Amino acid sequence: MTFVAATFEQIADDLLTALTGGTTREEHRFVGAGESYAVASPDAIPESVRVTGEVGERLVRFARDIDYSLDPNTGAIRWRDSNTARHPDADSYFYVNYYRSETPRPLTDRNPGSVTFLVASAFARELAVVQRQMRGVYESAFVDLATGTSLDQVAALLGLTRRDARFAVGEVLFFRSTPASGDITVPAGTLVSTERGDVFETAERRTLRRGQLSLTAAIRATTEGPSGRVDAGAIIIVNRPIFGIDGVTNGETTFFASEKESDEAFRRRIRGALERAGKASLDAIRLELLESVPGLNDTNVQVAERDVPGVVDVKLGVGADITEDFVRRVDEAIVRARPAGVRVTHNLRRSRASGTGGDRPDGAPMAVLEGVRPLVALPADTLALNSDGIVALRVSVLLRLIDPNLTAAQKESVTGEVRQRVIAYFDALPMGAPVIHAKLLGTVVAHEAVGDAVIRLGAPGGAQPTIEDNVDTAGRRTLVPSSSIGISLMAEPVHVDVLVQVAAHGPRPGPTHDDAVRHVLEALPLPGGATLQRADVISAVTLALAHTDPPLALSDASAIVINAAYDDTGRVLLNPERVALAENHVVAWETITLQLNEEG
């Protein structure tokens, strides 16, 4: 549906015809030039028939015997078939004014200067002004028709603003090594960038003429701020290669100017945003990758949908020299362009750490990238235990506190706050979004009392959680109740050294005696929060030596020396009667030495 404003002449003619007893704006729908369109009144005066209609979204008056003719027998309108004949737009309406031979007319004078003519002209002028204003209102709602402030308002619906002095501008040179054999067009909106990823776009359409080697084009940064100011020669990449163009460069430093983005350049950005906003095509993903990730172009990006609905594969032919930042940019571009409910994978995500080897399923070598966590799929039986759209997880968190000497109440407060952080992360996780291990870990270690943490994920019940990677939620909502979050302190070793002196009259101790003592000491029951007693160590060592072959005996009750060092605080105890152990402390038997007590 379009709105076409009538001209002053057309409105005045309609009014004069109506005031003088004629029929006005009899409506007919144009369905083809071969059809016959009969007027409603059979007594219409042929000489009075006037036809108006839309041609190219403009209201025009058609010429009789040129554009149409009247059937002499029926008075019907027939559109002429000639190269000069104009026809109404397809499926539009055209209107017919005429006088009837038998209709009484109380007013008859429609000549210029008459009262009827003056009244109709005055009213027609006002109505024509209103219609032009209505046309302006109508056009202001469309990207292709709106201008100036109206275009700014349309763009605001998409969150776009016109680029101004905050966006750096400059000029680039597109070049080739040999004279062009034909005209080569560089479209407006062509993206060029620096090696570090600063992206610019050309502001207008330019053409490299036949025989020329280069052309210049104005550019504007796609992001505001100082990042748009780059040195001369920094722009060297054409994001989407143009056949016949060998390269691009900027001869001067980009700068900040005062002129605003033109309406046409702004419209081009709006159209691109609309195309990607729908997220309903493979091109939306491909264009987002080409525009957002430096180094990608039409020659090394392939986006294809699998036979399975809702799964799209992105293949990037970028070789093995990729960085973690490059993969991050790819992931972010896909997230922005991915339609809801559609899973998009790329070949970089399936890469493994350097040195592990391996091939992609298609036989090509896998791209190598260290530090990229895989997306782990939950077992089918785990998903089957949940209702549709829901997946429950169990979380295990091990904390290392910055200050290990906190009181029990303080430690309980820290673990409670960490638990709330974990719950908040999962509550804010959108349905279908994967669990990103690094984000969850960052949420935990951001607590001012936490020095380090280990987080493992798993299914509720059964074995302890073991997953330390990103988890694919299979398009479901993730639920983690507070009861499924286990938080404890990381095990801290307490290093214990033992020196044992045996009686001088016995045999000399050997390696088997050392092993026997270590075996018994490591078997001492020391649950979390227990205390290592000197008396228990003496009893255990005495029992171990008595069962050796040959058996040994302690010199006396003071023949055992115990030293302990706490790994978390660095505190050292020299031969204490007892070694206090916190719940997260683990005894590590470092050195166990047996010596023969040499008498005087």
C-alpha positions, -999 to +999 in steps of 0.1 A: +000+000+000+013+034-010+001+070-004+001+092-035-006+129-030-029+145-055-020+178-072-038+211-069-051+207-105-065+173-099-082+182-066-097+213-082-111+194-112-127+168-089-144+196-069-156+215-099-170+183-114-188+174-082-202+210-077-215+211-113-234+178-111-207+154-125-195+120-112-161+121-096-135+094-087-154+064-099-130+037-089-116+009-111-089-016-103-063-021-131-059-058-137-044-057-172-044-037-204-064-063-223-095-059-201-124-036-207-135-012-179-171+000-183-182+031-164-211+028-140-235+051-159-244+041-195-254+077-203-219+092-196-210+119-221-178+106-239-163+141-243-164+147-205-146+115-195-113+122-177-091+094-162-064+097-135-043+070-118-010+060-104+021+056-126+054+051-108+037+061-075+027+094-090-009+105-098-012+115-135-040+123-159-042+099-188-046+112-224-076+099-244-067+083-277-031+081-266-032+061-233-067+048-236-098+050-259-135+048-254-156+021-269-181+039-292-208+013-285-206+007-248-186+037-236-161+014-218-125+023-213-099+003-232-062+008-226-042+011-258-013-012-266+015+010-280+050+020-270+039+055-261+008+045-241+009+048-203-009+023-181-017+025-144+006+005-120-003-031-117-032-038-092-035-001-085-067+019-088-076+045-115-104+070-112-129+083-138-147+117-138-176+124-162-209+141-168-242+123-174-265+135-202-297+132-180-284+146-147-297+180-136-270+205-127-278+233-103-244+249-109-231+250-144-203+276-146-169+261-140-150+286-161-120+305-145-132+336-126-166+322-117-177+319-081-177+281-084-142+281-098-129+304-070-144+283-042-131+250-056-096+265-062-094+279-026-104+246-011-082+226-035-052+246-026-056+239+011-063+202+005-033+199-018-010+213+009-024+188+034-019+160+010+017+170+004+022+170+041+006+136+045+030+124+017+059+137+037+046+119+069+042+087+048+077+089+034+093+096+067+084+061+079+105+043+052+142+039+050+144+045+013+123+077+014+130+094+047+156+121+049+173+142+075+158+141+110+131+116+098+158+092+087+174+096+121+141+087+138+137+055+117+173+045+124+167+050+161+142+020+160+173-002+152+195+015+178+216+033+151+227+069+151+241+090+123+279+091+124+294+125+130+327+141+141+332+113+166+340+090+137+373+094+120+374+100+082+401+098+056+409+087+021+422+054+007+438+044-026+425+012-043+452+000-068+462-027-093+495-036-108+484-034-145+460-010-163+424-021-159+410-039-190+375-027-181+356-006-156+359-019-120+333-007-095+341-002-058+307-002-042+297+023-015+301+006+019+331-014+009+349-024+041+387-020+046+407-024+077+441-024+094+459-055+106+448-048+142+412-048+132+402-011+128+374-012+102+365+016+078+339+018+050+338+038+018+314+066+017+304+065-019+304+044-051+336+048-071+347+033-105+382+025-117+380+033-154+395+012-181+432+018-184+436+033-150+458+019-122+441+034-091+413+054-077+407+072-044+377+069-021+366+086+010+362+064+041+347+067+076+355+046+107+328+021+117+335+027+154+337+061+172+366+073+192+404+075+190+407+039+176+395+053+143+426+075+140+453+053+122+487+062+107+494+065+070+498+031+054+480+012+082+449+004+061+460-026+039+431-051+040+400-052+017+375-072+038+356-085+008+381-088-021+370-070-053+379-087-085+405-066-103+417-047-072+451-058-059+452-038-027+444-007-007+463+018+013+458+052+030+484+078+021+475+101+050+466+097+087+428+095+093+414+124+111+382+137+128+361+161+106+330+180+113+307+167+085+280+142+093+272+110+075+251+115+044+216+102+041+226+077+014+255+063+035+232+062+066+206+043+046+232+017+035+241+010+071+204+008+081+197-018+053+227-038+064+214-038+100+179-048+089+194-077+069+213-090+099+187-081+124+163-107+109+190-134+114+170-156+091+196-163+064+230-177+060+241-144+045+234-126+078+260-148+095+285-146+066+283-108+063+287-104+101+319-125+099+332-106+070+326-072+085+336-080+121+367-102+118+398-088+100+414-114+077+381-130+066+369-125+031+347-143+005+376-166-004+381-181+031+345-182+046+319-208+039+285-209+057+263-239+050+233-255+066+234-292+074+207-316+064+196-315+100+173-284+105+186-258+129+223-266+125+247-244+105+284-251+099+309-223+094+342-233+078+371-209+079+401-214+057+426-194+078+453-220+083+470-228+115+484-193+125+453-183+143+452-166+177+429-168+207+417-132+199+409-142+164+387-171+176+371-148+202+361-124+174+346-152+154+326-164+183+313-130+191+303-124+154+284-157+153+266-149+186+255-115+171+242-130+139+229-164+150+191-168+149+174-180+181+171-218+182+198-223+155+231-239+165+262-226+146+295-244+148+328-236+132+359-257+126+381-236+150+359-247+180+368-283+173+406-277+174+428-293+200+459-281+218+492-280+200+510-313+199+480-335+202+476-341+165+444-352+150+423-344+119+389-330+112+362-354+102+366-344+066+402-354+066+417-319+066+442-310+093+426-295+123+434-258+131+457-256+161+447-233+190+458-236+226+435-226+255+401-229+237+378-250+259+356-274+241+318-274+243+310-306+262+277-323+255+258-338+284+251-376+282+217-385+267+206-403+299+213-372+319+190-351+296+164-378+298+161-375+335+148-339+331+116-325+317+116-310+283+134-276+282+151-281+315+185-295+324+197-297+361+234-295+370+255-301+401+283-278+409+314-285+430+335-255+441+369-257+458+382-224+472+416-213+482+413-183+505+437-153+504+438-153+542+437-189+555+436-178+591+400-167+590+377-178+617+351-205+611+323-179+610+342-158+584+349-188+563+312-197+564+303-162+553+327-164+524+313-198+512+277-185+515+285-154+494+302-176+468+272-199+467+250-168+459+273-158+431+270-192+415+232-192+419+231-157+403+252-168+373+228-196+365+197-176+371+209-150+346+219-176+320+195-174+290+177-205+279+198-226+255+230-207+263+260-229+271+276-228+305+309-209+300+334-223+325+357-192+325+327-168+332+316-189+361+351-192+375+356-154+371+324-148+390+337-169+419+373-156+421+360-120+418+352-123+456+378-103+475+385-131+499+390-158+472+425-164+460+419-193+436+391-218+428+384-250+410+349-255+396+336-289+383+302-295+367+282-327+365+247-343+367+228-344+400+234-376+420+259-403+412+296-396+409+313-364+418+312-336+391+342-339+368+335-315+339+359-285+338+349-273+303+321-254+287+288-273+288+263-275+260+229-273+275+212-287+243+189-256+240+175-261+275+171-239+306+198-247+332+187-251+368+211-254+397+194-254+431+214-243+461+214-279+474+232-290+443+261-266+449+289-280+470+315-256+483+346-265+503+381-253+509+409-265+487+432-291+503+463-275+517+493-298+525+510-298+559+545-312+553+557-334+582+592-347+586+600-376+610+634-386+625+635-420+643+664-432+664+665-469+671+684-488+699+722-491+694+721-528+702+698-537+674+705-542+637+712-512+615+680-499+598+676-503+561+652-493+533+627-519+542+624-504+577+618-469+562+591-483+539+574-501+568+573-469+589+560-448+560+533-473+552+520-472+588+522-434+592+503-428+559+476-452+572+469-431+603+433-420+604+433-382+601+399-369+591+394-332+584+397-311+615+416-338+634+449-333+653+481-352+647+493-363+682+529-370+689+518-400+710+500-415+680+531-412+659+552-429+686+527-458+688+525-462+651+563-462+646+569-486+675+543-510+660+559-508+626+594-515+638+583-544+659+569-562+628+599-557+606+625-584+598+647-581+617+626-561+643+639-528+657+632-509+689+632-472+697+660-459+719+637-442+743+605-421+744+624-391+730+638-410+701+612-395+676+615-359+663+586-344+644+587-311+624+557-297+606+554-269+580+520-254+569+520-248+531+492-221+533+508-199+559+544-210+560+542-216+597+568-242+610+564-263+642+596-278+657+589-311+675+555-302+689+534-325+710+505-321+685+499-307+650+466-290+646+448-297+612+420-277+597+393-293+576+411-286+544+445-297+556+461-329+543+492-344+559+520-349+535+547-372+549+578-357+534+609-374+549+610-403+572+645-410+584+657-439+606+690-436+624+710-460+646+716-444+680+753-444+683+763-447+720+790-426+735 
